[in-house]
Amino acid sequence: MSIGRTGWHEARRCWRDADDYDVDLIVRERRPAGDLTRLERVLVARGLHGQLPGTEIARIVGVTPRTVWRWAADGWKQAA
């Protein structure tokens, strides 16, 4: 069994990639988005922090409220 990268891995969006336009649009419109990378989720949550409660941010980015609170407590930079 090979542990190296496969075609499936190459086709997936990397969690380190973020589309700034999508992130800005979601933060501005405050609408839920389904297909976000991990980094995009963190960036959207960071952009909404202080504007909305953690439970609403969690609903928009598709994570649990605990995750949003943990990201904020960790200082956002470590989460991204």
Chimera marker file (.cmm) of the C-alpha trace (Angstrom):
<marker_set name="trace">
<marker id="1" x="0.000" y="0.000" z="0.000" r="1" g="1" b="0" radius="0.5"/>
<marker id="2" x="1.386" y="3.354" z="-1.035" r="1" g="1" b="0" radius="0.5"/>
<marker id="3" x="1.293" y="6.278" z="1.384" r="1" g="1" b="0" radius="0.5"/>
<marker id="4" x="2.220" y="8.831" z="-1.293" r="1" g="1" b="0" radius="0.5"/>
<marker id="5" x="-0.156" y="11.295" z="-2.898" r="1" g="1" b="0" radius="0.5"/>
<marker id="6" x="-2.765" y="9.892" z="-5.238" r="1" g="1" b="0" radius="0.5"/>
<marker id="7" x="-4.848" y="11.459" z="-7.972" r="1" g="1" b="0" radius="0.5"/>
<marker id="8" x="-7.675" y="11.856" z="-5.463" r="1" g="1" b="0" radius="0.5"/>
<marker id="9" x="-5.476" y="13.976" z="-3.228" r="1" g="1" b="0" radius="0.5"/>
<marker id="10" x="-4.279" y="16.068" z="-6.142" r="1" g="1" b="0" radius="0.5"/>
<marker id="11" x="-7.863" y="16.810" z="-7.247" r="1" g="1" b="0" radius="0.5"/>
<marker id="12" x="-9.009" y="17.999" z="-3.796" r="1" g="1" b="0" radius="0.5"/>
<marker id="13" x="-8.739" y="21.635" z="-2.795" r="1" g="1" b="0" radius="0.5"/>
<marker id="14" x="-5.988" y="22.058" z="-0.268" r="1" g="1" b="0" radius="0.5"/>
<marker id="15" x="-6.907" y="23.355" z="3.195" r="1" g="1" b="0" radius="0.5"/>
<marker id="16" x="-4.145" y="25.912" z="2.753" r="1" g="1" b="0" radius="0.5"/>
<marker id="17" x="-5.820" y="27.452" z="-0.327" r="1" g="1" b="0" radius="0.5"/>
<marker id="18" x="-8.308" y="30.282" z="0.110" r="1" g="1" b="0" radius="0.5"/>
<marker id="19" x="-10.281" y="32.291" z="-2.410" r="1" g="1" b="0" radius="0.5"/>
<marker id="20" x="-10.241" y="35.836" z="-1.008" r="1" g="1" b="0" radius="0.5"/>
<marker id="21" x="-13.231" y="36.856" z="-3.137" r="1" g="1" b="0" radius="0.5"/>
<marker id="22" x="-15.390" y="34.045" z="-1.712" r="1" g="1" b="0" radius="0.5"/>
<marker id="23" x="-14.283" y="34.814" z="1.837" r="1" g="1" b="0" radius="0.5"/>
<marker id="24" x="-15.103" y="38.528" z="1.463" r="1" g="1" b="0" radius="0.5"/>
<marker id="25" x="-18.466" y="37.757" z="-0.132" r="1" g="1" b="0" radius="0.5"/>
<marker id="26" x="-19.499" y="35.386" z="2.651" r="1" g="1" b="0" radius="0.5"/>
<marker id="27" x="-18.411" y="37.836" z="5.353" r="1" g="1" b="0" radius="0.5"/>
<marker id="28" x="-20.298" y="40.690" z="3.658" r="1" g="1" b="0" radius="0.5"/>
<marker id="29" x="-23.505" y="38.759" z="2.968" r="1" g="1" b="0" radius="0.5"/>
<marker id="30" x="-23.344" y="36.573" z="6.088" r="1" g="1" b="0" radius="0.5"/>
<marker id="31" x="-24.732" y="33.617" z="4.190" r="1" g="1" b="0" radius="0.5"/>
<marker id="32" x="-23.927" y="29.948" z="4.801" r="1" g="1" b="0" radius="0.5"/>
<marker id="33" x="-21.452" y="28.360" z="2.433" r="1" g="1" b="0" radius="0.5"/>
<marker id="34" x="-20.929" y="24.650" z="2.041" r="1" g="1" b="0" radius="0.5"/>
<marker id="35" x="-17.789" y="23.969" z="0.046" r="1" g="1" b="0" radius="0.5"/>
<marker id="36" x="-15.100" y="25.856" z="1.946" r="1" g="1" b="0" radius="0.5"/>
<marker id="37" x="-11.580" y="24.778" z="2.682" r="1" g="1" b="0" radius="0.5"/>
<marker id="38" x="-10.512" y="24.738" z="6.322" r="1" g="1" b="0" radius="0.5"/>
<marker id="39" x="-8.567" y="27.948" z="5.835" r="1" g="1" b="0" radius="0.5"/>
<marker id="40" x="-11.584" y="29.667" z="4.255" r="1" g="1" b="0" radius="0.5"/>
<marker id="41" x="-13.748" y="28.619" z="7.204" r="1" g="1" b="0" radius="0.5"/>
<marker id="42" x="-11.255" y="30.146" z="9.634" r="1" g="1" b="0" radius="0.5"/>
<marker id="43" x="-10.949" y="33.354" z="7.599" r="1" g="1" b="0" radius="0.5"/>
<marker id="44" x="-14.730" y="33.776" z="7.377" r="1" g="1" b="0" radius="0.5"/>
<marker id="45" x="-15.104" y="33.106" z="11.110" r="1" g="1" b="0" radius="0.5"/>
<marker id="46" x="-12.351" y="35.621" z="11.860" r="1" g="1" b="0" radius="0.5"/>
<marker id="47" x="-14.039" y="38.194" z="9.621" r="1" g="1" b="0" radius="0.5"/>
<marker id="48" x="-17.391" y="37.732" z="11.378" r="1" g="1" b="0" radius="0.5"/>
<marker id="49" x="-15.937" y="37.664" z="14.899" r="1" g="1" b="0" radius="0.5"/>
<marker id="50" x="-17.210" y="40.592" z="16.922" r="1" g="1" b="0" radius="0.5"/>
<marker id="51" x="-20.120" y="41.166" z="14.532" r="1" g="1" b="0" radius="0.5"/>
<marker id="52" x="-22.146" y="38.016" z="15.249" r="1" g="1" b="0" radius="0.5"/>
<marker id="53" x="-22.483" y="35.553" z="18.114" r="1" g="1" b="0" radius="0.5"/>
<marker id="54" x="-20.354" y="32.404" z="17.942" r="1" g="1" b="0" radius="0.5"/>
<marker id="55" x="-23.376" y="30.185" z="17.294" r="1" g="1" b="0" radius="0.5"/>
<marker id="56" x="-24.319" y="32.199" z="14.204" r="1" g="1" b="0" radius="0.5"/>
<marker id="57" x="-20.736" y="32.170" z="12.924" r="1" g="1" b="0" radius="0.5"/>
<marker id="58" x="-20.660" y="28.402" z="13.410" r="1" g="1" b="0" radius="0.5"/>
<marker id="59" x="-23.857" y="28.021" z="11.380" r="1" g="1" b="0" radius="0.5"/>
<marker id="60" x="-22.465" y="30.133" z="8.531" r="1" g="1" b="0" radius="0.5"/>
<marker id="61" x="-19.128" y="28.307" z="8.256" r="1" g="1" b="0" radius="0.5"/>
<marker id="62" x="-20.531" y="24.841" z="8.984" r="1" g="1" b="0" radius="0.5"/>
<marker id="63" x="-18.732" y="23.985" z="12.222" r="1" g="1" b="0" radius="0.5"/>
<marker id="64" x="-19.789" y="23.628" z="15.843" r="1" g="1" b="0" radius="0.5"/>
<marker id="65" x="-19.928" y="26.681" z="18.122" r="1" g="1" b="0" radius="0.5"/>
<marker id="66" x="-17.198" y="25.051" z="20.220" r="1" g="1" b="0" radius="0.5"/>
<marker id="67" x="-14.893" y="25.104" z="17.193" r="1" g="1" b="0" radius="0.5"/>
<marker id="68" x="-15.450" y="28.835" z="16.669" r="1" g="1" b="0" radius="0.5"/>
<marker id="69" x="-14.799" y="29.556" z="20.349" r="1" g="1" b="0" radius="0.5"/>
<marker id="70" x="-11.658" y="27.404" z="20.248" r="1" g="1" b="0" radius="0.5"/>
<marker id="71" x="-10.350" y="29.220" z="17.160" r="1" g="1" b="0" radius="0.5"/>
<marker id="72" x="-10.945" y="32.575" z="18.840" r="1" g="1" b="0" radius="0.5"/>
<marker id="73" x="-9.325" y="31.434" z="22.089" r="1" g="1" b="0" radius="0.5"/>
<marker id="74" x="-6.292" y="30.171" z="20.161" r="1" g="1" b="0" radius="0.5"/>
<marker id="75" x="-5.842" y="33.558" z="18.561" r="1" g="1" b="0" radius="0.5"/>
<marker id="76" x="-7.084" y="32.762" z="15.005" r="1" g="1" b="0" radius="0.5"/>
<marker id="77" x="-3.524" y="32.684" z="13.670" r="1" g="1" b="0" radius="0.5"/>
<marker id="78" x="-2.888" y="29.188" z="14.984" r="1" g="1" b="0" radius="0.5"/>
<marker id="79" x="-6.220" y="27.978" z="13.562" r="1" g="1" b="0" radius="0.5"/>
<marker id="80" x="-5.290" y="29.147" z="10.074" r="1" g="1" b="0" radius="0.5"/>
<link id1="1" id2="2" r="1" g="1" b="0" radius="0.2"/>
<link id1="2" id2="3" r="1" g="1" b="0" radius="0.2"/>
<link id1="3" id2="4" r="1" g="1" b="0" radius="0.2"/>
<link id1="4" id2="5" r="1" g="1" b="0" radius="0.2"/>
<link id1="5" id2="6" r="1" g="1" b="0" radius="0.2"/>
<link id1="6" id2="7" r="1" g="1" b="0" radius="0.2"/>
<link id1="7" id2="8" r="1" g="1" b="0" radius="0.2"/>
<link id1="8" id2="9" r="1" g="1" b="0" radius="0.2"/>
<link id1="9" id2="10" r="1" g="1" b="0" radius="0.2"/>
<link id1="10" id2="11" r="1" g="1" b="0" radius="0.2"/>
<link id1="11" id2="12" r="1" g="1" b="0" radius="0.2"/>
<link id1="12" id2="13" r="1" g="1" b="0" radius="0.2"/>
<link id1="13" id2="14" r="1" g="1" b="0" radius="0.2"/>
<link id1="14" id2="15" r="1" g="1" b="0" radius="0.2"/>
<link id1="15" id2="16" r="1" g="1" b="0" radius="0.2"/>
<link id1="16" id2="17" r="1" g="1" b="0" radius="0.2"/>
<link id1="17" id2="18" r="1" g="1" b="0" radius="0.2"/>
<link id1="18" id2="19" r="1" g="1" b="0" radius="0.2"/>
<link id1="19" id2="20" r="1" g="1" b="0" radius="0.2"/>
<link id1="20" id2="21" r="1" g="1" b="0" radius="0.2"/>
<link id1="21" id2="22" r="1" g="1" b="0" radius="0.2"/>
<link id1="22" id2="23" r="1" g="1" b="0" radius="0.2"/>
<link id1="23" id2="24" r="1" g="1" b="0" radius="0.2"/>
<link id1="24" id2="25" r="1" g="1" b="0" radius="0.2"/>
<link id1="25" id2="26" r="1" g="1" b="0" radius="0.2"/>
<link id1="26" id2="27" r="1" g="1" b="0" radius="0.2"/>
<link id1="27" id2="28" r="1" g="1" b="0" radius="0.2"/>
<link id1="28" id2="29" r="1" g="1" b="0" radius="0.2"/>
<link id1="29" id2="30" r="1" g="1" b="0" radius="0.2"/>
<link id1="30" id2="31" r="1" g="1" b="0" radius="0.2"/>
<link id1="31" id2="32" r="1" g="1" b="0" radius="0.2"/>
<link id1="32" id2="33" r="1" g="1" b="0" radius="0.2"/>
<link id1="33" id2="34" r="1" g="1" b="0" radius="0.2"/>
<link id1="34" id2="35" r="1" g="1" b="0" radius="0.2"/>
<link id1="35" id2="36" r="1" g="1" b="0" radius="0.2"/>
<link id1="36" id2="37" r="1" g="1" b="0" radius="0.2"/>
<link id1="37" id2="38" r="1" g="1" b="0" radius="0.2"/>
<link id1="38" id2="39" r="1" g="1" b="0" radius="0.2"/>
<link id1="39" id2="40" r="1" g="1" b="0" radius="0.2"/>
<link id1="40" id2="41" r="1" g="1" b="0" radius="0.2"/>
<link id1="41" id2="42" r="1" g="1" b="0" radius="0.2"/>
<link id1="42" id2="43" r="1" g="1" b="0" radius="0.2"/>
<link id1="43" id2="44" r="1" g="1" b="0" radius="0.2"/>
<link id1="44" id2="45" r="1" g="1" b="0" radius="0.2"/>
<link id1="45" id2="46" r="1" g="1" b="0" radius="0.2"/>
<link id1="46" id2="47" r="1" g="1" b="0" radius="0.2"/>
<link id1="47" id2="48" r="1" g="1" b="0" radius="0.2"/>
<link id1="48" id2="49" r="1" g="1" b="0" radius="0.2"/>
<link id1="49" id2="50" r="1" g="1" b="0" radius="0.2"/>
<link id1="50" id2="51" r="1" g="1" b="0" radius="0.2"/>
<link id1="51" id2="52" r="1" g="1" b="0" radius="0.2"/>
<link id1="52" id2="53" r="1" g="1" b="0" radius="0.2"/>
<link id1="53" id2="54" r="1" g="1" b="0" radius="0.2"/>
<link id1="54" id2="55" r="1" g="1" b="0" radius="0.2"/>
<link id1="55" id2="56" r="1" g="1" b="0" radius="0.2"/>
<link id1="56" id2="57" r="1" g="1" b="0" radius="0.2"/>
<link id1="57" id2="58" r="1" g="1" b="0" radius="0.2"/>
<link id1="58" id2="59" r="1" g="1" b="0" radius="0.2"/>
<link id1="59" id2="60" r="1" g="1" b="0" radius="0.2"/>
<link id1="60" id2="61" r="1" g="1" b="0" radius="0.2"/>
<link id1="61" id2="62" r="1" g="1" b="0" radius="0.2"/>
<link id1="62" id2="63" r="1" g="1" b="0" radius="0.2"/>
<link id1="63" id2="64" r="1" g="1" b="0" radius="0.2"/>
<link id1="64" id2="65" r="1" g="1" b="0" radius="0.2"/>
<link id1="65" id2="66" r="1" g="1" b="0" radius="0.2"/>
<link id1="66" id2="67" r="1" g="1" b="0" radius="0.2"/>
<link id1="67" id2="68" r="1" g="1" b="0" radius="0.2"/>
<link id1="68" id2="69" r="1" g="1" b="0" radius="0.2"/>
<link id1="69" id2="70" r="1" g="1" b="0" radius="0.2"/>
<link id1="70" id2="71" r="1" g="1" b="0" radius="0.2"/>
<link id1="71" id2="72" r="1" g="1" b="0" radius="0.2"/>
<link id1="72" id2="73" r="1" g="1" b="0" radius="0.2"/>
<link id1="73" id2="74" r="1" g="1" b="0" radius="0.2"/>
<link id1="74" id2="75" r="1" g="1" b="0" radius="0.2"/>
<link id1="75" id2="76" r="1" g="1" b="0" radius="0.2"/>
<link id1="76" id2="77" r="1" g="1" b="0" radius="0.2"/>
<link id1="77" id2="78" r="1" g="1" b="0" radius="0.2"/>
<link id1="78" id2="79" r="1" g="1" b="0" radius="0.2"/>
<link id1="79" id2="80" r="1" g="1" b="0" radius="0.2"/>
</marker_set>
